[in-house]
Amino acid sequence: MTAARLSPRSIFSYWRLTWRRLTAVFGPPLLVLIVGIVAHEGTIRIANARADSRRSRAVSGAADQLVTLLTNAETGQRGYLLTGNDAYLRPYLGAVDSIAAVNARLRSAVSAIEPSPAAQRDADSLSLLSGQRMDDLAETIRLRHAVGADAALALVKTNRGLDLMRDARRVATSLRDREAARLAARTAELTRYTSEVTWIVVLGTGAAFLIALLVNVLLARDAAVQTRLAAERDEALGAVTESNSQLADARLEATDILESIGDAFFALDRDWRFIYLNENAEPLLNRTRAELLGMSIWDAVPDAVGTTFESEYRRAMRDGVVAGFEEYFEPLDKWYQVRAYPSRRGLAVYFTDVSSRVRAERSFRALAETMPQLVWSLNASGQSEYFNGRWLAYTGASDSTADGADWREAL
C-alpha cells in the first residue's frame, strides 16, 4: 500500500493539483499587481510627456522671440541710420524693453527640463549674444546721433553685428531643433509604450479568463473554498476592467498632448494613409479630420505629387532619416516649414505656416532694391542669400554667381 501511495502517477497527480491550487490562490493578486504597476507607470510617463511638451515649447518660443526681437531692433536701427528719423527707433526701443524678460524666461525654461549641459550652454550663449548685439546696435545709434552717419556706417562695416546675428540665429536654431527632436522622440516612445500596455492588458485579460476557469473547476471539486475563490476571481476581473479604463485614459492623454502642441501634426502609416492629425493641421491642410483619416495623402492632396513635399516624405520613410525643409505650396498659396520623422508605423510630420515670415522677407528685399546702399543678407551658415541690385551693379556679379557665395570673395 505504501508503494501505491508513492507511485510516480500519484506524485504527479498531487503535484498537478497543488500547482492548480497555487495558481488559483496567487494568480489573481499577481495579475492585479502587474496590471497596477503597468497602469501606474503609464500614468507617470504620460504626465512627464505632457510636462516635457510644455517645457520644450517654452524653450523654443523664448529662443524664437529673442531672434525676433533682435531682428526688430536691427530693423529700427537700419531705418534710423538711413534717415536719422527717431520714429524708426520704435522697434529697437521695444526690443530694449523686452529682451531682458525674454532672456530670463529662456533660462527658466531650460533649467526646468531634464539636465542638459548642451541646452544650458546654448541658452547662456544666446543670452550673451543678444546682449552684445543690443550693445552694438546702441553704439551705432549713438554714433549716428552724436557724430554722423559715416561714423555709424563705419562701425556697421566691421561686420561685428552681422557675425553676432548669425551666431544668435545658429544657437536659436540649435535649441529649437534639439527640443523638437526630443519632443518627437518622447512622443514616439509614448506611442510605443501605449501599444505595449495594450498587449499587456490583452494578455492579462486572457490570463484572467484562464484563472477564472481554473477557479470554477476547483469550486466544483471543493465547495469549502467556493466563496474565497469567487472573490479572487472577481478581484482579478475588476483589476482588468480598471486597467482597461486606465488604458483609455492613457490614450486620451496621448491625444491631448498632440492636440496641445503649437505645431500642426499628422501621422501616416506605411501605405501613406492618414492615421491621425491634430486640430491645428485642419486649417493648414484645408480639410477636416473626418475627410482625411484613412485616405492616402497623395489622394487627399494630389497637388503635392511631384513636389518637394513628396520627395522629402518618401526619402524620410525610405532612408529612415529626419527630413526638414521649407517649401511653398501653390494650391493653398502658403509657405510651410516642415519636419518629418520616420517611425516603425510610418511617418510623423510637424509643420507650420510661415507665409507671414516669408512675405516679410520678400517685402524687405523689395525695400532693399529701392535703397542706394549696398544691401545683402546671409544665412546662419554664413552663405549669401540675397544681394540687391546696387550691390550687383557695384561688384559686377550676377545672381547666379553671387548666390550662396562668400560675400567677401564676391568683393
C-alpha positions in Angstrom: 0.0 0.0 0.0 2.9 2.3 0.7 4.3 1.7 -2.7 0.9 2.5 -4.3 0.7 5.8 -2.4 4.2 6.8 -3.6 3.8 5.7 -7.2 5.0 8.2 -9.9 1.5 8.7 -11.1 0.2 9.6 -7.6 3.1 12.0 -7.1 2.4 13.7 -10.5 -1.3 14.0 -9.8 -0.6 15.5 -6.4 1.9 18.0 -7.9 -0.6 18.9 -10.6 -3.4 19.5 -8.1 -1.1 21.6 -5.9 0.1 23.7 -8.8 -3.5 24.4 -9.8 -4.4 25.4 -6.2 -1.3 27.7 -6.0 -2.3 29.3 -9.3 -5.8 29.8 -8.1 -4.6 31.4 -4.8 -1.7 33.6 -6.0 -2.6 34.2 -9.7 -5.2 36.9 -9.3 -3.2 39.0 -6.8 -0.1 38.7 -9.1 -2.2 39.7 -12.1 -3.6 42.7 -10.2 -0.1 43.7 -9.2 1.3 43.5 -12.7 -1.6 45.4 -14.3 -1.5 48.0 -11.5 2.3 48.6 -12.0 1.8 48.9 -15.7 -1.1 51.4 -15.3 0.9 53.4 -12.7 3.9 53.6 -15.0 1.8 54.7 -17.9 0.3 57.5 -15.9 3.7 58.7 -14.8 5.0 58.6 -18.4 2.1 60.5 -19.8 2.4 63.2 -17.1 6.1 63.5 -17.8 5.5 63.7 -21.5 2.9 66.5 -21.1 5.3 68.4 -18.9 8.2 67.9 -21.4 5.9 69.1 -24.2 5.1 72.4 -22.3 8.8 72.9 -21.4 10.0 72.3 -24.9 7.5 74.7 -26.3 8.6 77.3 -23.8 12.3 76.9 -24.7 11.6 77.1 -28.5 9.2 80.0 -28.1 11.7 82.0 -26.0 14.6 81.4 -28.4 12.4 82.4 -31.4 11.2 85.5 -29.6 14.8 86.5 -28.8 15.8 86.3 -32.5 12.6 88.2 -33.5 13.4 91.0 -31.0 16.9 91.2 -32.3 15.6 91.3 -35.9 13.1 94.1 -35.0 15.9 96.0 -33.3 18.0 95.7 -36.4 15.1 97.0 -38.5 14.7 100.0 -36.3 18.4 100.7 -36.3 18.7 100.4 -40.0 15.8 102.8 -40.6 17.4 105.3 -38.2 20.8 105.1 -39.8 19.3 105.7 -43.2 17.0 108.6 -42.3 18.0 110.0 -39.0 14.3 110.0 -38.0 13.7 108.9 -34.4 10.4 107.4 -35.4 12.3 104.4 -36.9 13.7 103.6 -33.4 10.3 102.3 -32.1 11.1 98.6 -32.9 14.5 99.0 -31.4 13.2 100.6 -28.2 10.5 97.8 -27.9 13.3 95.2 -28.1 15.3 97.0 -25.4 12.3 96.9 -23.1 11.5 93.2 -23.7 14.8 91.4 -24.3 15.8 91.0 -20.6 12.5 89.4 -19.7 12.7 87.0 -22.6 16.2 86.0 -21.7 15.0 85.3 -18.1 12.1 83.2 -19.5 14.5 81.2 -21.7 16.8 80.4 -18.7 13.9 79.4 -16.6 12.5 77.1 -19.3 15.9 75.5 -19.9 16.5 74.9 -16.2 13.1 73.2 -15.9 13.9 70.5 -18.5 16.0 67.4 -17.8 19.6 68.2 -17.1 21.1 69.1 -20.5 24.5 70.8 -20.5 24.2 71.5 -24.2 20.9 73.3 -23.8 22.2 75.3 -20.9 25.3 76.3 -22.9 23.1 77.4 -25.8 20.8 79.4 -23.5 23.8 81.2 -22.0 25.3 81.8 -25.4 22.1 83.2 -26.8 21.7 85.5 -23.8 25.3 86.7 -24.2 25.0 87.2 -28.0 21.7 89.1 -27.6 23.3 91.4 -25.1 26.3 92.0 -27.2 24.2 92.6 -30.3 22.0 95.1 -28.5 25.1 96.9 -27.2 26.4 97.0 -30.8 23.1 98.5 -32.1 23.1 101.1 -29.3 26.6 102.2 -30.2 25.8 102.7 -33.9 22.7 104.7 -33.0 24.7 106.8 -30.6 27.3 107.5 -33.3 24.6 108.4 -35.8 23.1 110.8 -33.4 26.3 112.3 -31.9 28.8 112.1 -34.8 27.1 111.4 -38.0 26.0 108.7 -40.5 29.6 108.0 -41.7 30.8 107.1 -38.3 27.9 104.8 -37.6 28.3 103.1 -41.0 31.9 102.6 -40.4 31.0 100.6 -37.3 28.4 98.6 -39.2 31.0 97.7 -41.9 33.2 95.9 -39.3 30.6 93.1 -39.6 30.6 92.6 -35.9 26.8 92.9 -35.8 26.4 90.5 -38.8 28.5 87.9 -37.0 26.6 88.3 -33.8 23.2 87.9 -35.5 24.5 84.9 -37.4 25.7 83.2 -34.2 22.4 84.1 -32.4 20.3 82.5 -35.2 22.5 79.4 -35.2 22.2 79.0 -31.4 18.5 79.6 -31.5 18.1 77.0 -34.3 20.2 74.5 -32.4 17.9 75.0 -29.3 14.7 74.7 -31.3 15.8 71.6 -33.3 17.1 69.9 -30.1 13.8 70.4 -28.4 11.8 69.4 -31.4 13.8 66.2 -31.7 13.5 65.5 -28.0 9.7 66.1 -28.1 9.3 63.8 -31.2 11.3 61.1 -29.6 9.3 61.3 -26.4 6.0 61.2 -28.4 7.2 58.2 -30.3 8.3 56.5 -27.1 4.8 57.2 -25.5 3.1 55.8 -28.6 5.2 52.7 -28.4 4.6 52.3 -24.7 0.8 52.7 -25.2 0.9 49.8 -27.7 2.9 47.7 -25.3 0.4 48.4 -22.5 -2.4 47.4 -24.9 -0.8 44.0 -25.4 -0.2 43.6 -21.6 -3.9 44.3 -20.9 -5.0 41.8 -23.7 -2.7 39.1 -22.3 -3.8 40.0 -18.8 -7.4 39.6 -19.8 -6.6 36.2 -21.3 -4.8 35.2 -18.2 -7.6 36.4 -16.1 -10.0 34.2 -18.1 -7.9 31.1 -17.7 -7.5 31.8 -14.0 -11.3 32.3 -13.6 -11.8 29.0 -15.5 -9.4 27.2 -13.2 -11.1 28.7 -10.2 -14.5 27.4 -11.4 -13.1 23.9 -11.8 -11.7 23.9 -8.3 -15.0 25.3 -7.0 -16.8 22.3 -8.4 -14.3 19.9 -6.6 -14.1 21.8 -3.4 -17.2 23.5 -2.1 -15.5 24.6 1.1 -13.3 27.2 -0.8 -16.0 28.4 -3.2 -16.6 31.8 -1.6 -12.9 32.6 -1.4 -12.1 31.6 -5.0 -15.1 33.6 -6.3 -13.8 36.7 -4.5 -10.4 36.3 -6.0 -11.9 35.8 -9.5 -14.0 38.9 -9.2 -11.0 40.9 -7.9 -8.9 39.8 -10.9 -11.6 40.7 -13.4 -12.1 44.0 -11.7 -8.4 44.8 -11.9 -8.5 44.1 -15.7 -11.6 46.3 -16.1 -9.8 49.1 -14.2 -6.7 48.6 -16.3 -8.8 48.9 -19.5 -10.2 52.2 -18.1 -6.7 53.5 -17.3 -5.5 52.5 -20.8 -8.4 54.5 -22.3 -7.3 57.5 -20.1 -3.7 57.0 -21.3 -4.8 57.1 -24.9 -6.8 60.2 -24.2 -3.8 61.8 -22.5 -1.5 61.0 -25.5 -4.1 62.6 -27.8 -4.3 65.7 -25.6 -0.5 66.1 -25.9 -0.6 66.1 -29.7 -3.6 68.4 -29.7 -1.9 70.9 -27.3 1.3 71.3 -29.3 1.7 74.6 -31.2 2.6 73.0 -34.5 0.3 71.3 -36.9 0.8 67.5 -36.8 -0.3 64.4 -38.8 0.8 60.8 -38.9 0.9 58.4 -41.9 1.1 54.7 -42.0 3.4 52.9 -44.4 0.8 52.9 -47.1 0.7 56.7 -46.8 -2.7 56.8 -45.3 -3.6 59.4 -42.6 -4.0 57.7 -39.2 -4.0 60.8 -37.1 -3.9 64.6 -37.4 -4.4 67.3 -34.7 -6.8 70.2 -34.8 -4.0 72.6 -35.9 -3.5 70.6 -39.1 -7.0 71.0 -40.4 -6.9 74.7 -41.4 -3.4 74.3 -42.9 -4.5 71.3 -45.0 -7.8 73.0 -45.7 -9.6 69.7 -44.9 -11.3 68.2 -41.9 -10.1 65.1 -40.0 -13.3 63.3 -40.9 -12.4 63.8 -44.6 -8.7 62.8 -44.3 -8.5 59.9 -41.9 -7.9 56.6 -43.8 -7.2 58.5 -47.1 -3.8 58.3 -48.9 -2.1 61.7 -48.6 -1.5 61.5 -52.4 -5.2 61.1 -53.0 -6.2 63.7 -50.4 -3.6 66.3 -51.6 -2.9 65.3 -55.2 -1.2 68.7 -55.9 1.7 67.6 -53.6 2.7 64.8 -56.0 5.9 65.6 -57.8 6.8 68.4 -55.3 9.4 68.7 -52.7 6.8 67.5 -50.2 6.6 64.1 -51.9 10.3 63.6 -52.5 11.2 64.6 -48.9 8.5 62.5 -47.3 9.5 59.5 -49.4 13.1 60.0 -48.6 12.5 60.2 -44.9 10.4 56.9 -44.9 12.7 55.1 -47.3 16.0 56.0 -45.7 14.8 56.3 -42.1 16.1 59.8 -41.7 14.6 63.1 -40.4 13.7 65.5 -43.2 13.5 69.2 -42.6 12.6 71.8 -45.3 10.7 75.0 -46.1 8.6 75.0 -49.2 5.8 76.9 -51.0 2.6 75.1 -51.8 0.9 76.9 -54.7 -2.6 75.5 -54.4 -3.0 76.9 -50.9 -0.7 79.9 -51.6 1.2 79.2 -48.4 4.8 78.6 -47.3 5.3 75.7 -44.9 8.2 74.8 -42.6 8.2 71.0 -42.3 9.9 68.4 -40.1 9.2 64.7 -41.0 10.2 61.9 -38.6 10.2 58.2 -39.7 8.8 55.6 -37.3 8.1 51.9 -37.2 4.5 52.6 -38.2 5.1 55.2 -40.9 5.8 58.9 -40.7 5.2 61.7 -38.2 5.1 65.2 -39.7 5.2 68.5 -37.8 4.6 71.6 -40.0 3.9 75.3 -39.5 2.6 78.0 -41.8 5.4 80.5 -42.2 3.9 82.5 -45.0 3.9 85.7 -43.0 7.6 85.5 -42.3 8.5 84.6 -46.0 6.3 87.5 -47.3 8.0 89.8 -44.7 11.4 88.8 -46.1 10.2 89.5 -49.6 9.0 92.9 -48.5 12.4 93.6 -47.1 14.0 92.6 -50.4 11.6 94.8 -52.3 12.6 97.7 -50.0 16.3 96.9 -50.3 16.0 97.2 -54.1 15.0 100.8 -53.7 18.0 101.7 -51.5 21.0 103.4 -52.9 23.3 101.5 -50.4 24.7 98.0 -50.9 22.4 95.5 -49.2 22.9 91.8 -48.8 21.9 89.1 -46.3 23.4 85.8 -45.1 22.0 82.6 -43.7 23.1 81.0 -40.4 25.9 79.2 -42.2 27.4 82.5 -43.5 26.4 81.8 -47.1 24.9 84.6 -49.1 21.1 84.6 -49.6 20.4 87.9 -51.2 22.1 90.9 -52.9 20.3 94.0 -54.0 20.7 95.4 -57.5 23.0 98.2 -56.2 25.4 95.5 -54.8 25.4 93.5 -58.0 26.0 96.6 -60.1 28.8 97.7 -57.9 30.6 94.3 -57.9 29.8 93.3 -61.4 28.5 89.9 -60.1 25.3 88.2 -61.3 22.6 86.5 -59.2 23.8 83.0 -60.3 27.4 83.7 -59.3 26.7 85.5 -56.1 24.0 83.2 -54.7 25.5 81.0 -52.0 28.9 82.6 -52.3 31.0 84.2 -49.6 30.3 87.9 -49.9 34.0 88.8 -49.2 35.1 86.6 -52.1 32.5 88.3 -54.3 34.0 91.6 -53.5 
